[in-house]
Amino acid sequence: MLDIKFIRKNPELVKKCIIAKGEKTDLDEIMYLDSKKRTLQFEYDQYKADQNRYSKEIPKFKKNGKDVSDLIPELQDTAKKVKETSRKLTKISAKLESELLKVPNIFDDSVPIGKSDEDNVVIKEYGKKSQFDFESLNHIELSEKLQLIDFRHAAKIAGSGFVCYINKGA
C-alpha cells in the first residue's frame, strides 16, 4: 500500500499508474477523504486539548474554593465533541484505508505498459528448449500408465479425491 504522504506529493504519478494498470481507483475520492481526515484530526486534537485543560483547571478551582458549576457543562460538552469527532475520525480513517488498498504500486519506467503478459519484452533467455521424442503425460496419466496408482478402486473404497497405490507405487 502506498503511503498517503507519497500520494499527496505525487498525485499525477499515482494517477498515471492507476490508468496504466486499468484500475478503477478514484484518486479524487482518496484526496478528499485524506483532507477530511486531517481536518477531523485537527478538530479532535483541539477538543482533546480543551478537555484536558478543563480536567486540570476544575480540581485547581475546587481546591481554591472557586465555583466550577459553569465549567462542568463546558467539560461535558467538550467530552461529547471529543467522542463524536473520534467516532467520525475512526469511520473516515477506515474508509480511507479501504480506498488506499485499491491504489496500485508505482511501476518502473523501464517496464513497458501492456494489457497482458504477452506485451512483456523478453530481455534474455536461459537454457535450451528441450524437444522430446515422446508424448508428454501429466503425473496422473503417467502413474496410471506405469500402474503405480489406481484411481478407480480408490474412489470405490475411500471416495473421490483419494488414491490407491499399487505394484511398485506401493
C-alpha positions in Angstrom: 0.0 0.0 0.0 1.3 3.4 -0.9 1.8 6.0 1.9 -0.7 8.8 1.8 2.1 11.3 2.1 3.6 9.9 -1.2 0.2 10.2 -2.9 -0.2 13.8 -1.7 3.2 14.7 -3.1 2.9 12.7 -6.4 -0.8 12.7 -7.4 -0.1 12.8 -11.1 2.3 9.8 -11.0 -0.2 7.8 -9.0 -3.0 8.7 -11.4 -0.8 7.7 -14.3 -0.2 4.3 -12.7 -3.9 3.8 -11.9 -4.7 4.5 -15.6 -1.9 2.3 -16.9 -2.9 -0.6 -14.8 -6.5 -0.3 -15.7 -7.7 0.1 -12.1 -11.0 1.8 -11.1 -9.5 3.6 -8.1 -10.8 7.2 -7.6 -7.8 9.3 -6.6 -10.0 12.4 -6.1 -12.0 10.5 -3.5 -8.8 9.4 -1.7 -7.6 13.0 -1.7 -11.0 14.2 -0.3 -11.0 11.5 2.4 -7.5 12.4 3.3 -8.3 16.1 3.6 -11.4 15.3 5.6 -9.4 13.0 7.9 -6.8 15.7 8.5 -9.5 18.3 9.3 -11.2 15.9 11.7 -7.9 15.0 13.3 -7.2 18.7 13.9 -10.6 19.2 15.5 -10.2 16.1 17.6 -6.8 17.4 18.9 -8.3 20.8 19.7 -11.3 19.3 21.6 -9.0 16.8 23.4 -6.7 19.7 24.4 -9.7 21.7 25.8 -10.9 18.6 27.6 -7.5 18.1 29.2 -7.3 21.8 30.2 -10.8 21.7 31.8 -9.9 18.5 33.6 -6.8 20.2 35.1 -8.5 23.5 35.9 -11.5 22.1 37.7 -9.6 20.4 40.6 -7.4 23.6 41.0 -10.5 25.8 41.2 -12.2 23.4 43.7 -9.0 23.4 45.8 -9.0 27.2 45.9 -12.7 27.3 46.8 -13.9 28.8 43.5 -17.2 27.9 41.8 -16.9 25.4 39.0 -20.6 25.0 38.2 -20.2 26.8 34.8 -17.1 24.8 33.8 -18.6 21.4 34.3 -21.2 21.8 31.5 -18.4 23.0 29.2 -16.3 20.0 30.1 -19.3 17.7 29.4 -19.9 19.4 26.1 -16.3 19.1 25.1 -16.3 15.5 26.1 -19.3 14.9 23.8 -17.4 16.7 21.0 -14.3 14.5 21.6 -16.4 11.4 21.5 -18.3 12.4 18.3 -15.2 13.6 16.5 -13.4 10.4 17.4 -16.3 8.3 16.0 -16.2 10.3 12.8 -12.4 10.1 12.6 -12.5 6.3 13.0 -15.1 6.0 10.3 -13.3 8.1 7.8 -10.0 6.5 8.6 -11.4 3.1 7.8 -12.9 4.3 4.6 -9.6 6.0 3.6 -7.7 2.8 4.5 -10.1 0.8 2.3 -9.6 3.1 -0.6 -5.8 3.2 -0.2 -5.7 -0.6 -0.6 -7.1 -0.2 -4.1 -4.2 2.0 -5.2 -1.7 0.1 -7.3 2.0 0.2 -6.8 4.1 2.5 -8.8 5.6 0.9 -11.9 9.2 1.2 -13.0 9.7 3.4 -16.0 11.7 0.7 -17.8 8.8 -1.7 -17.8 6.6 -1.5 -20.9 2.9 -0.9 -20.2 0.7 -3.6 -21.7 -2.6 -5.3 -21.2 -1.3 -8.9 -20.6 2.0 -10.7 -20.2 2.2 -11.1 -24.0 3.1 -7.4 -24.0 6.2 -8.1 -21.9 9.6 -7.7 -23.6 12.0 -10.7 -23.4 15.4 -9.4 -22.3 17.3 -12.6 -22.0 16.5 -16.4 -22.2 18.5 -19.1 -20.4 19.0 -22.7 -21.5 17.7 -24.5 -24.5 14.1 -25.7 -25.0 14.1 -29.4 -24.9 12.5 -31.4 -27.7 11.1 -34.7 -26.6 10.7 -37.6 -29.0 7.8 -39.0 -27.0 4.4 -37.8 -25.9 4.5 -36.0 -22.5 2.0 -37.0 -19.9 0.8 -35.4 -16.7 1.5 -37.1 -13.4 -1.9 -38.8 -13.3 -1.7 -40.3 -16.8 1.9 -41.4 -16.2 1.1 -43.0 -12.8 -1.8 -44.9 -14.4 0.2 -46.0 -17.4 3.0 -47.3 -15.2 0.4 -49.0 -13.0 1.6 -47.1 -9.8 -1.8 -45.7 -8.8 -5.4 -47.0 -9.2 -7.9 -44.1 -9.0 -10.9 -46.2 -10.0 -10.6 -48.6 -7.0 -9.6 -45.8 -4.6 -12.8 -44.0 -5.5 -14.8 -47.1 -4.7 -13.0 -47.6 -1.4 -12.5 -44.1 0.0 -14.4 -41.8 -2.3 -13.4 -39.2 -4.8 -10.0 -37.5 -4.4 -8.2 -40.4 -2.9 -5.6 -42.7 -4.5 -4.7 -46.4 -4.1 -1.0 -47.1 -4.6 -0.4 -50.4 -6.4 2.6 -52.5 -7.5 5.8 -50.5 -7.4 3.9 -47.4 -6.4 3.1 -49.1 -3.1 
